[in-house]
Amino acid sequence: MRSSSWSLCILVALLSELGPPVNGYGSSTKRCFQPGKSYPKPAPRIMYIKGQARTIVVETTRRPTHRLISHIFKILVTELLGYQNVTLRLTNNSNVTDALRRITSCASPHNCSDNDDPQTMVNLELWLGPGYSLEPWLATGRIIDCGPLGPIGRSGWFVPLSTVERFWEKHGMVLDHWRSFRSPNVTVLMNRLHDKLLHEYTRTPDKTGFLCNASLCVNGIYEPPICRKHKGKLPCATLIADYPESTYYMLTSEIESLKLRVNVAWVGKRLEEYVTTALARNESVVFYNWKPNTLTTSSNVVHIAFPQCEDRALQDFQDNPDNAKCEFEVNHMEKVVWSKLKDSVPDVYDIAQKISFKQDQYEQMLDLYKRESTRDRDYSDIACTFLTQNEHLLHEFVTGDLGDKPKLYIGGIFPVSGIYKRMSGVLTAARMAMDAINRSPHILSDFRLVILEQDGQCAQDVVMKRYIGYVTNSTYKSLIGILGPACTETLEPIVGVAKHYNTAIISYSAEGALFSKREKYPYFFRTIPENHMYRYVYMKLLDAMSWRRVAALTEDGHKYSEYLNLLHDDMQKRGLTFITNRKFPHDHSTHNATHHRTHFNMSQYLADLKARNARIIIGGFDEDAARAIMCEAYKQVGPASGRLRPRLCTASQRVRCPWNRSKRKPLQKVFAPVSKRRTLLLGETFAL
């Protein structure tokens, strides 16, 4: 019986050749949590999709909370799990539908491209307003809804509370209602187009153009028809917003549908700076923003009331989700990820599911951002500070022991039961090899090897069932190969399909030469020679013993008889005689340990060989067949030959062999001179 240790080593060697690329990790050495006892340094990990290393792309908008949460997610994934190929992709477009298009690679839920290669893979703060349903997008099978982030948000128009009170006291006007912006008497007091700094901020960073380059924007300022018509006489109010990519359609359609006398100026990232300066000067300013955010939570501002969804044609919104009619209602924040993350990087997907915050934690995050951003600290530093101040969140977001090595699985198929259950040493050897590799600091030190144990019983149907179980199990993504099965005849059903699953199969005892065709079975390997090598051994033995006539007694099947045809040809070339290859049928019942071949009548096969005067016989059969054959040979040849008395049977097997009752000791010699009255059986193998 051969050990499986070499099979395991070959499988590990193959894996080492397919290691992660050197440039697959980030070069930054900046860390939030220093490796130590509390936070052991994890083994490096990479996300693979269809055999290709991929970068985990996390989308984030300009909202400070979104950016902070995305950085928190990156810290957890890179420093606690070990994935270094993680990048944050900043976008100015916070439109929900556009974000879903980038993750799904679909123009719409009913129009998806064949290339499922998303621009982004994770969005942890997707604002969903009333009436917006993710169901059509979920039906594409390309995204997974990981649940709400926790807090609620609300976008809208905001004005300083001091301005609202001043307008009421001096002019008797209600400024915090949308109808007020239809009145020229109000809008003329909220005009800011005279501000030169505002016009400067509407330009692109390189000063070569304007942030808003739409056809209705003049010098970066959107002017609705009613404002263009009375531009010189009755100036309109000026709404300050951040980026037109995410707000242009929403704001312009809102203004035109409600017939508001409002221009819009987009100032990009200078929004908070511009509005804060105006508030400090107690100036009248109206701006578009959202809650929770630093500008709306820390400043004394009020929300302008707009028509609610139930007061509008909700059906129009459902027919066109891009419609802006419910934009200013309360939004819940949803987490969505690319569906392939669940199977490719389940630990990353698990964090995306578990990460969530309470409303007060969101406010704490914004307060921290407000304080630290004035010290020129970037979002990564602020996110790290928040995590260190709320260390308990780590254990809520990351399950399992920190620093756990990723597991690599080997699917073992061993003869635990059946006629080969006596081969328990194979399983023991595999376990010893696994333990040795896991203890070694030089072999796969960043991983933990795990052997999955299944009983193949040396039966074709059982082996196929075990193989199907391995390639359909959740561990398949980390399965580096199959160790086994033990018997040649059980290999044929699985080695043919292994190439379709990219699964290496390494057998420790299957000797059949049929599977030597590398172009047909590229994923099959073994740690023992093929049985066609025996022909060279037998030719040397025939020369050494001066034997010129040989016969064979073999069992039907690939394992035993493939090489004999080649041996026959070699003997003919040397002038030697190959008498015959007498075969007996394969008995499938022997896969049940309660049945043995000694119950079968082997007399006709041996009688045929005896009639042909075969003295040198090559035997190729398993252990149980060997007992039946040797018992029958003893009966036909008798003890006078002195050569057929091996102790192959035990009392527990209850085989009625005449020599078991003999008090004489069995011969210890293997070969002896063969006379005309003696017959020698050369056993190829009595096991595997």
C-alpha positions in Angstrom: 0.0 0.0 0.0 1.3 3.4 -1.0 1.2 6.5 1.1 -0.6 9.6 -0.1 2.0 12.0 1.3 3.6 12.5 -2.1 0.3 13.2 -3.7 -0.3 16.0 -1.1 3.1 17.5 -1.7 2.6 17.6 -5.5 -0.7 19.3 -5.0 0.8 21.9 -2.8 3.7 22.4 -5.3 1.2 23.1 -8.0 -0.5 25.7 -5.8 2.8 27.4 -5.0 3.4 27.9 -8.7 0.1 29.7 -9.0 0.8 32.1 -6.2 -0.5 35.7 -6.1 1.3 38.2 -8.3 3.8 40.5 -6.6 2.1 43.7 -7.9 -1.3 42.6 -6.5 -0.8 44.5 -3.3 -0.8 48.1 -2.3 2.5 49.8 -1.7 1.3 52.0 1.1 2.7 51.1 4.6 0.3 53.4 6.4 -1.9 51.4 8.8 -4.6 52.2 11.3 -4.0 49.1 13.5 -0.5 48.1 14.1 0.1 44.3 14.0 0.3 42.8 17.4 -1.4 40.4 19.8 -4.7 42.3 19.6 -4.6 42.7 15.8 -2.4 40.0 14.2 -1.3 40.7 10.7 -3.5 38.7 8.4 -2.2 36.6 5.5 -2.4 38.5 2.2 -5.5 37.7 0.2 -6.7 38.4 -3.4 -10.1 38.3 -5.0 -10.1 36.0 -8.0 -12.9 36.1 -10.7 -12.6 33.3 -13.3 -9.0 32.7 -12.4 -8.0 36.4 -12.7 -6.9 38.6 -9.8 -9.4 41.5 -9.5 -9.4 44.7 -7.5 -12.3 45.3 -5.1 -13.7 48.7 -6.2 -15.8 50.7 -3.7 -17.8 53.6 -5.0 -18.1 56.7 -2.9 -19.8 60.1 -3.5 -18.7 63.5 -2.3 -20.9 63.2 0.8 -18.5 63.2 3.8 -20.4 60.3 5.5 -20.2 58.2 2.4 -16.5 58.8 2.1 -15.8 58.1 5.7 -17.8 54.8 5.7 -16.0 53.7 2.5 -12.7 54.3 4.2 -13.8 52.4 7.3 -14.8 49.5 5.1 -11.4 49.6 3.3 -9.5 49.6 6.7 -11.5 46.6 7.8 -11.0 44.7 4.6 -7.3 45.5 4.1 -5.9 45.5 7.6 -8.1 42.9 9.4 -8.8 40.5 6.4 -5.6 41.0 4.4 -7.0 42.2 1.0 -4.6 44.8 -0.3 -6.2 45.2 -3.8 -9.0 47.5 -2.6 -9.6 50.9 -4.1 -12.1 53.7 -3.6 -13.6 55.4 -6.7 -14.9 58.9 -6.1 -17.8 60.1 -8.2 -19.6 63.4 -8.4 -22.7 61.6 -9.6 -24.9 60.4 -6.7 -27.9 59.5 -8.8 -29.2 56.1 -7.6 -30.0 54.7 -11.1 -26.5 55.7 -12.4 -24.9 54.0 -9.4 -26.8 50.8 -10.1 -25.8 50.9 -13.7 -22.2 51.1 -12.8 -22.4 48.0 -10.5 -24.6 45.8 -12.8 -23.2 46.9 -16.2 -26.8 47.3 -17.3 -28.3 50.3 -19.0 -31.6 49.3 -17.4 -32.9 46.2 -15.5 -34.0 44.9 -18.9 -31.0 45.8 -20.9 -27.8 44.2 -19.5 -24.6 43.7 -21.5 -23.0 40.3 -21.9 -19.9 41.5 -20.3 -20.5 41.3 -16.6 -17.5 43.5 -15.7 -18.7 46.3 -13.4 -17.1 49.7 -13.0 -17.7 49.5 -9.2 -18.5 46.6 -6.9 -19.6 48.1 -3.5 -21.8 51.0 -2.6 -22.4 51.4 1.1 -24.6 54.5 1.1 -27.1 54.4 -1.7 -29.9 56.9 -1.0 -33.3 55.4 -1.9 -36.3 57.7 -1.8 -39.9 56.8 -1.4 -41.3 54.7 -4.2 -37.9 53.6 -5.5 -37.7 49.8 -5.7 -34.5 47.8 -6.1 -36.5 44.7 -7.2 -36.0 45.1 -11.0 -32.3 45.5 -10.5 -32.1 42.5 -8.1 -33.9 40.4 -10.7 -30.8 40.8 -13.0 -28.9 38.6 -10.6 -26.0 41.1 -10.7 -26.4 42.9 -7.4 -27.2 41.9 -3.8 -29.0 44.1 -1.4 -27.1 43.9 1.9 -29.7 45.8 3.9 -30.0 49.3 5.3 -26.9 51.2 6.6 -29.0 52.4 9.5 -29.4 56.2 9.5 -31.9 58.0 7.4 -31.1 61.0 5.2 -32.9 63.8 3.5 -31.8 66.2 0.8 -33.3 69.6 0.1 -33.0 73.3 0.0 -31.8 75.0 3.1 -31.8 78.6 4.3 -30.3 80.2 7.5 -32.8 80.4 10.4 -31.8 84.0 10.9 -32.8 84.8 7.3 -36.2 83.1 7.7 -36.9 85.1 10.9 -35.8 88.4 9.3 -38.0 88.0 6.3 -41.0 87.3 8.5 -40.4 90.2 10.8 -39.5 92.8 8.1 -41.6 91.7 5.1 -44.2 89.3 6.5 -42.9 86.6 4.1 -42.7 82.9 4.8 -39.3 82.0 3.3 -39.1 78.3 4.3 -41.8 77.3 1.8 -41.4 76.7 -1.9 -44.2 79.0 -2.9 -42.3 82.0 -1.7 -39.8 81.5 -4.5 -42.5 82.3 -7.0 -42.7 85.8 -5.7 -40.3 88.4 -7.3 -40.4 90.3 -4.0 -38.7 87.4 -2.3 -36.4 86.2 -5.0 -34.9 89.6 -5.7 -33.6 89.6 -2.1 -32.0 86.2 -2.5 -30.1 87.0 -5.7 -26.3 86.4 -5.5 -25.2 86.7 -9.1 -23.6 90.0 -8.2 -21.0 88.1 -6.1 -17.7 87.8 -8.1 -16.4 85.0 -5.8 -19.4 83.0 -6.8 -18.7 83.3 -10.5 -15.1 82.3 -9.8 -16.2 79.2 -7.9 -18.4 78.0 -10.8 -15.4 77.5 -13.0 -13.5 74.2 -13.3 -10.3 73.7 -11.3 -8.1 74.5 -14.3 -10.2 77.6 -15.0 -10.7 76.6 -18.7 -14.5 76.0 -18.4 -17.4 75.8 -16.1 -18.7 73.0 -13.8 -22.0 73.2 -15.6 -21.6 73.0 -19.4 -25.2 72.1 -20.3 -26.9 74.0 -23.0 -29.2 75.9 -20.5 -26.2 77.0 -18.4 -24.8 80.4 -19.2 -21.3 81.0 -17.8 -21.9 78.0 -15.5 -25.2 79.3 -14.2 -28.5 77.7 -15.0 -31.3 80.2 -15.8 -34.9 78.9 -16.2 -37.0 80.5 -18.9 -38.9 82.8 -16.5 -35.6 84.2 -15.2 -34.2 84.7 -18.6 -37.3 86.6 -19.6 -37.1 89.1 -16.7 -33.4 89.0 -16.2 -32.8 92.7 -16.1 -35.9 93.8 -14.3 -36.7 91.2 -11.7 -33.6 89.2 -10.7 -34.2 85.6 -9.5 -32.9 84.0 -6.4 -29.7 82.0 -6.6 -29.5 78.4 -5.4 -26.0 77.2 -4.5 -25.3 73.5 -5.2 -22.3 71.2 -5.5 -22.0 69.1 -8.7 -24.3 69.2 -11.7 -23.6 65.5 -12.4 -25.9 64.4 -9.6 -28.2 67.4 -9.2 -28.7 69.1 -12.6 -31.7 67.1 -13.8 -33.3 67.0 -10.3 -33.0 70.7 -9.6 -33.9 72.0 -13.1 -37.0 69.8 -13.4 -38.1 70.8 -9.9 -37.7 74.5 -10.7 -39.4 74.3 -14.1 -42.3 72.1 -12.9 -43.1 74.3 -9.9 -42.4 77.5 -11.9 -39.9 78.8 -9.4 -37.9 82.0 -10.0 -34.5 80.5 -9.1 -31.2 80.3 -10.9 -28.7 77.5 -9.9 -24.9 78.0 -9.5 -22.8 74.8 -9.1 -19.5 75.4 -7.1 -18.3 71.8 -6.6 -16.2 71.1 -3.5 -16.3 74.8 -2.6 -19.9 74.6 -1.5 -19.3 74.2 2.2 -16.6 77.0 2.1 -18.8 79.4 0.2 -22.0 78.8 2.4 -20.0 78.9 5.6 -18.6 82.3 4.7 -22.0 83.6 3.8 -23.5 82.3 7.1 -20.7 83.9 9.1 -21.5 87.3 7.5 -25.2 86.8 8.2 -26.0 87.0 4.5 -29.1 85.7 2.8 -28.2 82.4 1.0 -30.2 79.4 -0.1 -28.3 76.2 -0.9 -28.9 72.6 -1.8 -27.6 70.0 0.7 -28.6 67.0 2.8 -29.0 65.7 6.3 -26.9 64.3 8.0 -24.0 66.5 6.8 -21.6 68.9 8.5 -23.2 71.9 6.8 -26.7 71.1 8.0 -26.1 69.6 11.4 -23.6 72.1 12.8 -25.2 75.2 11.2 -28.5 76.8 12.3 -30.4 76.2 9.1 -33.9 75.2 8.2 -35.3 72.9 5.5 -37.6 74.5 2.8 -40.9 72.7 2.6 -41.7 71.2 -0.8 -44.8 69.2 -1.9 -44.8 65.7 -0.4 -45.0 62.6 -2.5 -48.6 61.8 -1.6 -49.5 65.2 -3.0 -48.1 64.4 -6.4 -48.7 62.0 -9.2 -46.7 59.1 -7.7 -47.5 57.0 -10.7 -45.4 59.3 -12.9 -42.5 58.8 -10.5 -42.8 55.0 -10.6 -42.9 55.1 -14.4 -39.7 57.2 -14.5 -37.5 56.6 -11.4 -35.2 59.4 -12.6 -38.0 61.9 -12.0 -37.2 64.3 -9.2 -40.7 64.5 -7.6 -39.8 62.7 -4.4 -36.2 63.8 -4.1 -36.8 65.9 -1.0 -38.5 63.2 1.1 -36.8 61.1 3.7 -34.4 58.6 2.2 -33.1 55.4 3.6 -29.5 54.4 3.0 -29.0 51.0 1.4 -26.0 48.9 0.9 -25.6 47.1 -2.4 -22.7 44.9 -3.7 -21.9 43.0 -6.9 -23.3 39.6 -6.7 -20.1 37.7 -7.4 -18.5 39.1 -4.2 -20.6 36.7 -2.2 -18.9 33.6 -3.6 -15.5 35.0 -4.5 -14.8 36.9 -1.2 -17.4 35.8 1.3 -15.5 37.4 4.2 -15.7 40.8 2.4 -19.4 40.3 1.7 -19.9 39.4 5.3 -18.5 42.8 6.4 -20.7 44.6 3.8 -23.7 42.9 5.4 -22.8 43.6 9.0 -21.6 47.2 8.8 -24.2 49.6 10.0 -24.4 52.7 12.2 -26.9 54.4 14.5 -28.0 57.9 14.0 -26.0 59.2 16.9 -22.9 57.4 15.6 -23.4 59.2 12.3 -23.5 62.5 14.0 -20.4 61.6 16.0 -18.7 60.8 12.7 -19.7 64.2 11.3 -18.6 66.1 14.4 -15.2 64.3 14.2 -14.9 65.2 10.5 -15.7 68.8 11.2 -13.0 69.1 13.9 -10.3 67.0 12.1 -10.8 68.4 8.6 -9.6 71.8 9.7 -6.3 70.2 10.6 -5.8 69.0 7.0 -6.4 65.4 8.0 -7.6 63.2 5.1 -10.6 60.9 5.2 -8.5 57.8 5.9 -7.1 59.3 9.1 -10.5 60.5 10.3 -12.0 57.1 9.6 -9.2 55.5 11.6 -9.7 57.9 14.5 -13.4 57.0 14.5 -12.7 53.3 14.6 -10.2 53.6 17.4 -12.7 55.6 19.4 -15.4 53.0 18.7 -13.3 49.8 18.9 -16.3 47.7 19.8 -17.6 48.1 16.3 -14.7 45.9 15.0 -16.2 42.8 16.6 -19.6 43.7 15.3 -18.4 44.1 11.7 -15.7 41.4 11.5 -16.7 37.9 12.7 -14.2 35.2 13.7 -10.8 35.5 15.1 -8.7 38.3 13.7 -5.7 37.2 11.7 -7.2 33.8 10.8 -5.3 32.3 7.8 -7.4 31.7 4.7 -8.1 28.0 4.2 -7.2 25.9 1.2 -9.2 22.7 0.7 -8.2 19.4 -0.7 -11.0 17.1 -1.5 -10.0 13.6 -0.3 -11.7 10.5 -1.7 -10.5 7.5 0.3 -11.6 3.8 0.6 -12.9 4.1 4.1 -15.4 1.3 3.7 -16.0 -1.5 1.2 -13.5 -4.2 0.2 -10.5 -1.7 0.5 -11.4 -0.5 4.0 -8.2 -2.1 5.2 -6.3 0.8 3.5 -6.7 3.0 6.5 -3.0 4.0 6.3 -3.7 6.1 3.2 -6.0 8.5 5.2 -3.6 8.5 8.1 -0.7 9.5 5.8 -2.7 12.3 4.3 -3.5 13.7 7.7 0.2 13.5 8.7 1.2 15.3 5.5 -1.4 18.0 6.1 -0.2 18.6 9.7 3.4 18.7 8.6 2.6 21.4 6.0 0.5 23.5 8.4 3.4 23.4 10.9 6.1 24.4 8.4 7.0 28.1 8.2 8.3 27.6 4.6 5.4 25.9 2.8 2.2 27.9 2.3 2.8 29.8 5.5 0.1 32.3 4.8 -2.6 29.6 4.5 -4.1 26.7 6.4 -4.4 23.4 4.5 -7.6 21.4 5.2 -8.3 17.9 3.9 -11.9 17.1 3.4 -12.5 13.4 3.9 -15.1 11.4 1.9 -15.5 7.7 1.5 -15.2 6.6 -2.1 -15.6 2.8 -1.4 -13.7 2.2 -4.7 -17.1 2.3 -6.4 -17.7 4.3 -9.6 -21.1 5.7 -8.5 -19.9 6.7 -5.0 -16.8 8.3 -6.3 -18.8 10.3 -8.9 -21.2 11.4 -6.1 -18.3 12.6 -3.9 -16.7 14.5 -6.8 -20.0 16.3 -7.6 -20.3 17.2 -4.0 -16.9 18.8 -4.0 -17.4 20.9 -7.1 -20.8 22.1 -6.0 -19.9 22.7 -2.4 -19.3 26.2 -1.0 -15.6 25.3 -0.4 -15.1 24.8 -4.2 -13.8 28.3 -4.6 -10.9 27.4 -2.3 -10.5 23.8 -3.5 -7.0 23.3 -4.9 -7.6 19.7 -6.1 -8.8 16.2 -5.5 -6.7 13.6 -3.7 -7.8 10.2 -4.9 -9.7 8.1 -5.7 -7.9 4.8 -4.9 -9.0 2.6 -7.8 -8.4 2.9 -11.5 -11.8 1.8 -12.6 -13.4 4.7 -10.6 -11.3 7.4 -12.2 -12.7 7.4 -15.8 -16.0 9.2 -14.9 -14.3 12.1 -13.2 -11.0 12.7 -15.0 -12.9 13.5 -18.2 -14.9 16.3 -16.6 -12.1 17.7 -14.4 -10.9 20.0 -17.1 -14.3 21.7 -17.1 -14.0 22.5 -13.4 -10.2 23.3 -13.5 -9.8 20.7 -10.8 -6.5 18.8 -10.4 -6.9 15.1 -9.6 -4.0 13.3 -8.0 -4.3 9.6 -7.3 -2.0 7.7 -5.0 -2.7 4.2 -6.3 -4.5 4.2 -9.7 -2.1 2.5 -12.1 -4.1 2.3 -15.3 -2.2 3.5 -18.4 -5.4 4.7 -20.0 -5.1 8.1 -18.3 -1.5 8.8 -19.5 -2.7 10.8 -22.4 -1.9 14.3 -21.3 -3.9 16.0 -24.1 -7.0 14.2 -23.1 -6.6 14.2 -19.3 -4.6 17.5 -18.6 -5.7 17.7 -15.0 -4.9 14.1 -13.9 -1.7 13.3 -12.0 -0.4 10.4 -9.9 2.4 9.6 -7.6 3.0 6.0 -8.7 4.2 4.5 -12.0 1.7 3.4 -14.6 1.2 -0.3 -14.9 2.7 -0.5 -18.4 6.1 -0.1 -16.7 5.7 -3.6 -15.4 6.5 -5.0 -18.9 10.1 -3.8 -18.6 10.4 -5.4 -15.1 9.0 -8.7 -16.4 11.3 -8.8 -19.4 14.3 -8.3 -17.1 13.0 -11.0 -14.8 12.5 -13.5 -17.7 16.0 -13.0 -18.8 17.4 -13.4 -15.3 15.4 -16.6 -14.7 15.8 -18.0 -18.2 12.1 -18.4 -18.6 10.7 -18.6 -22.1 7.0 -19.3 -21.7 4.6 -17.1 -19.7 0.9 -16.9 -19.2 -1.4 -14.4 -17.5 -4.4 -14.6 -15.3 -6.1 -11.2 -14.9 -9.4 -9.6 -14.1 -11.3 -7.7 -16.6 -10.8 -3.9 -16.4 -8.2 -1.2 -17.3 -6.1 -1.7 -14.3 -4.7 -5.1 -14.9 -4.5 -6.0 -18.6 -3.4 -2.8 -20.4 0.3 -3.5 -20.4 0.1 -7.2 -21.2 -0.5 -6.5 -24.9 2.8 -4.6 -25.0 4.5 -7.3 -23.0 3.2 -9.8 -25.6 4.8 -7.8 -28.4 8.1 -7.4 -26.5 8.3 -11.2 -25.9 7.6 -12.0 -29.6 10.5 -9.7 -30.6 12.7 -11.7 -28.3 11.5 -15.1 -29.4 9.6 -15.8 -26.2 6.2 -17.3 -25.9 3.2 -15.6 -24.4 0.8 -18.4 -24.0 -2.4 -16.6 -23.1 -4.0 -13.9 -21.0 -6.9 -15.7 -19.3 -9.4 -13.3 -17.9 -12.2 -13.7 -15.4 -15.1 -11.2 -15.0 -15.0 -8.3 -12.6 -17.3 -8.9 -9.6 -18.9 -5.6 -8.5 -20.3 -7.2 -5.4 -16.9 -7.2 -3.8 -17.3 -3.5 -3.1 -19.4 -4.8 -0.3 -17.1 -5.9 2.5 -19.4 -8.8 3.4 -18.7 -10.5 0.1 -15.5 -12.2 -1.0 -14.4 -13.8 -4.2 -13.5 -17.0 -2.4 -17.1 -17.9 -2.8 -16.6 -17.9 -6.6 -15.5 -20.9 -8.5 -12.0 -20.3 -10.1 -11.4 -23.9 -11.1 -12.2 -23.3 -14.8 -9.6 -20.6 -15.2 -6.8 -22.5 -13.5 -7.8 -25.7 -15.3 -7.4 -23.9 -18.6 -4.0 -22.7 -17.7 -3.0 -26.1 -16.4 -4.2 -27.7 -19.7 -1.9 -25.3 -21.6 1.0 -26.4 -19.5 1.5 -22.8 -18.1 4.1 -22.9 -15.4 5.0 -19.2 -15.1 1.8 -17.2 -14.6 1.5 -13.4 -14.2 -1.4 -12.7 -11.8 -3.2 -9.4 -11.8 -6.1 -9.2 -9.4 -7.2 -7.8 -6.0 -6.8 -9.3 -2.6 -10.1 -11.2 -2.4 -9.6 -12.7 -5.9 -6.1 -13.7 -4.8 -7.5 -15.8 -2.0 -10.0 -17.6 -4.2 -7.4 -18.3 -6.8 -4.7 -19.5 -4.4 -7.2 -21.8 -2.7 -8.2 -23.3 -6.0 -4.6 -23.6 -7.0 -3.8 -25.5 -3.8 -6.6 -27.9 -4.6 -5.6 -28.6 -8.2 -1.8 -28.7 -7.7 -1.7 -30.1 -4.2 0.9 -29.8 -1.4 3.3 -31.9 -3.3 4.4 -28.8 -5.3 5.6 -27.2 -2.1 5.0 -23.7 -3.6 1.3 -22.9 -3.0 1.1 -22.4 0.7 1.0 -18.6 1.4 -1.0 -17.5 4.5 -3.5 -15.3 2.7 -6.5 -16.1 4.9 -7.4 -15.4 8.4 -10.0 -16.8 10.8 -12.0 -13.7 10.8 -12.5 -13.9 7.0 -13.8 -17.5 7.3 -12.2 -18.6 4.1 -12.1 -22.4 3.8 -8.5 -22.8 2.6 -6.9 -26.2 3.1 -3.6 -24.8 4.2 -5.2 -22.9 7.1 -5.6 -26.3 8.7 -1.9 -27.2 8.1 0.5 -27.0 10.9 3.4 -26.4 8.7 4.8 -22.9 8.3 4.3 -21.1 5.0 7.4 -20.7 2.8 9.1 -17.3 3.1 10.8 -17.5 -0.4 9.4 -15.5 -3.2 11.1 -17.1 -6.2 12.5 -20.6 -6.6 13.7 -22.7 -9.5 10.8 -24.0 -11.5 10.8 -27.7 -12.5 8.4 -29.4 -14.8 6.2 -30.3 -11.8 6.1 -26.9 -10.2 4.0 -23.9 -11.1 4.9 -20.3 -10.1 2.4 -17.5 -9.8 3.9 -14.0 -10.1 1.6 -11.7 -8.3 1.5 -8.2 -9.9 -0.4 -7.0 -6.9 -2.7 -8.4 -4.3 -3.9 -5.0 -3.1 -3.8 -1.8 -5.2 
